Amino acid sequence: MKRALFVTAAIVALATAPGAAYMRFGLSINGTNTLLRWPGPIPYRVSDAELADGISATAFDQALQRAVQAWEAVPSASVQFTRQGFTSGRPSDDDASNVIGFERRGDLERTLAVTTYTIDIVSGAIVEADVQFNAAQPWSVAENGSTAGFDLQAVALHEIGHVLGLGHSAIGETEVAGAGRRLIASGSVLFPIAFPRGSVEGRTLRSDDIAGVSDVYRPTTGGAQLGGLSGRVRKNGGGVFGAHVVAYGLRSGQIVGGYATNDEGEYVINGLEPGTYIVRVEPLDDGDIEGFFEDTRRVDVDFGVTYYPKVAVAPRGGVAVDVDITVRAR
């Protein structure tokens, strides 16, 4: 079995002061893009080898369980985790076991947590997925949050979304603060910049998160008959790579997005409640582009915000095509 390690995502505190907009993880196998998806219940162990200051193993475990249960409770997705108890192993161990725990990473001064995968690059199967919470950061498990630390349950909700195969969402707003950015508002727990210390707002899944997990983990039988939108983002006759496309549900109130993920500018937004949507495309420039695409040189941010000139309709159980938008350079 040939294996490869992928460091897929991290949630960061970029300011000193405290959507598919979801991106589905995948890799190319024999020329075919293979979606990273667990075929059944996802087993995991909780590491008690090292803990952050003021956080007990029991409190850590309970925060993780609450985060896991939030993903399992999405009615339009089929997600199940299997907790296998505590382990003295660490999430950095190469042991073919899914481990969630703390590692003291003083070298990652602005990183709260990171999720890594080990993938069989022949079959595309996930060998293991580990989550490292940075013990060098201050943490809180207080029921109503505490300015003493970042909310563990909220960050766990974000990282478990990565374990499920979801990448960062771009539905959020930041402002420059010192050497980084401060989060003003977020429409997804998978936005790559954390809420400040004391906030518990990140404990609740948003429509973008729900659409993402509902798309990747569609129930094999039953379940909601969701819809989607697809099209291309063009500029000067060519495709726009890395454009951020957002759909606003006129009746549902959903805010769900996607990215143009190839040089043709093609995008797909799935997991939508059937109905009418306003569609907007914008440059991916609110935060570090590296949090969304590895090859940032290909990402085009030289265009203005543009709306699809009509109301788009996401059909029940299908995907509307040719929801194309032409943008102009700024």
Secondary structure in CASP SS format (residue, H / E / C, confidence):
PFRMAT SS
TARGET T0000
AUTHOR 0000-0000-0000
METHOD secondary structure of the structure
MODEL  1
M C 1.00
K C 1.00
R E 1.00
A E 1.00
L E 1.00
F E 1.00
V E 1.00
T E 1.00
A E 1.00
A E 1.00
I E 1.00
V E 1.00
A C 1.00
L C 1.00
A C 1.00
T C 1.00
A C 1.00
P C 1.00
G C 1.00
A C 1.00
A C 1.00
Y C 1.00
M C 1.00
R E 1.00
F C 1.00
G E 1.00
L E 1.00
S E 1.00
I E 1.00
N C 1.00
G C 1.00
T E 1.00
N E 1.00
T E 1.00
L E 1.00
L C 1.00
R C 1.00
W C 1.00
P C 1.00
G C 1.00
P C 1.00
I E 1.00
P E 1.00
Y E 1.00
R E 1.00
V E 1.00
S E 1.00
D C 1.00
A C 1.00
E C 1.00
L C 1.00
A C 1.00
D C 1.00
G C 1.00
I C 1.00
S C 1.00
A H 1.00
T H 1.00
A H 1.00
F H 1.00
D H 1.00
Q H 1.00
A H 1.00
L H 1.00
Q H 1.00
R H 1.00
A H 1.00
V H 1.00
Q H 1.00
A H 1.00
W H 1.00
E H 1.00
A C 1.00
V C 1.00
P C 1.00
S C 1.00
A C 1.00
S C 1.00
V C 1.00
Q C 1.00
F E 1.00
T E 1.00
R E 1.00
Q E 1.00
G E 1.00
F E 1.00
T E 1.00
S C 1.00
G C 1.00
R C 1.00
P C 1.00
S C 1.00
D C 1.00
D C 1.00
D C 1.00
A C 1.00
S C 1.00
N C 1.00
V E 1.00
I E 1.00
G E 1.00
F E 1.00
E E 1.00
R C 1.00
R C 1.00
G C 1.00
D C 1.00
L C 1.00
E C 1.00
R C 1.00
T E 1.00
L E 1.00
A E 1.00
V E 1.00
T E 1.00
T E 1.00
Y E 1.00
T E 1.00
I E 1.00
D E 1.00
I C 1.00
V C 1.00
S C 1.00
G C 1.00
A C 1.00
I E 1.00
V E 1.00
E E 1.00
A E 1.00
D E 1.00
V E 1.00
Q E 1.00
F E 1.00
N E 1.00
A C 1.00
A C 1.00
Q C 1.00
P C 1.00
W E 1.00
S E 1.00
V C 1.00
A C 1.00
E C 1.00
N C 1.00
G C 1.00
S C 1.00
T C 1.00
A C 1.00
G C 1.00
F E 1.00
D E 1.00
L H 1.00
Q H 1.00
A H 1.00
V H 1.00
A H 1.00
L H 1.00
H H 1.00
E H 1.00
I H 1.00
G H 1.00
H H 1.00
V H 1.00
L C 1.00
G C 1.00
L E 1.00
G C 1.00
H C 1.00
S C 1.00
A C 1.00
I C 1.00
G E 1.00
E E 1.00
T E 1.00
E E 1.00
V E 1.00
A E 1.00
G C 1.00
A C 1.00
G E 1.00
R E 1.00
R E 1.00
L E 1.00
I E 1.00
A E 1.00
S E 1.00
G C 1.00
S C 1.00
V C 1.00
L C 1.00
F C 1.00
P C 1.00
I E 1.00
A C 1.00
F C 1.00
P C 1.00
R C 1.00
G C 1.00
S C 1.00
V C 1.00
E H 1.00
G H 1.00
R H 1.00
T C 1.00
L C 1.00
R C 1.00
S H 1.00
D H 1.00
D H 1.00
I H 1.00
A H 1.00
G H 1.00
V H 1.00
S H 1.00
D H 1.00
V H 1.00
Y C 1.00
R C 1.00
P C 1.00
T C 1.00
T C 1.00
G C 1.00
G C 1.00
A C 1.00
Q C 1.00
L C 1.00
G E 1.00
G E 1.00
L E 1.00
S E 1.00
G E 1.00
R E 1.00
V E 1.00
R E 1.00
K E 1.00
N C 1.00
G C 1.00
G E 1.00
G E 1.00
V C 1.00
F C 1.00
G C 1.00
A C 1.00
H E 1.00
V E 1.00
V E 1.00
A E 1.00
Y E 1.00
G E 1.00
L C 1.00
R C 1.00
S C 1.00
G C 1.00
Q C 1.00
I E 1.00
V E 1.00
G E 1.00
G E 1.00
Y E 1.00
A C 1.00
T C 1.00
N C 1.00
D C 1.00
E C 1.00
G C 1.00
E E 1.00
Y E 1.00
V E 1.00
I E 1.00
N E 1.00
G E 1.00
L E 1.00
E C 1.00
P C 1.00
G E 1.00
T E 1.00
Y E 1.00
I E 1.00
V E 1.00
R E 1.00
V E 1.00
E E 1.00
P C 1.00
L C 1.00
D C 1.00
D C 1.00
G C 1.00
D C 1.00
I H 1.00
E H 1.00
G H 1.00
F C 1.00
F C 1.00
E C 1.00
D C 1.00
T H 1.00
R H 1.00
R H 1.00
V C 1.00
D C 1.00
V C 1.00
D C 1.00
F C 1.00
G C 1.00
V C 1.00
T E 1.00
Y E 1.00
Y C 1.00
P C 1.00
K C 1.00
V C 1.00
A E 1.00
V E 1.00
A E 1.00
P C 1.00
R C 1.00
G C 1.00
G C 1.00
V E 1.00
A E 1.00
V C 1.00
D C 1.00
V C 1.00
D C 1.00
I E 1.00
T E 1.00
V C 1.00
R C 1.00
A C 1.00
R C 1.00
END
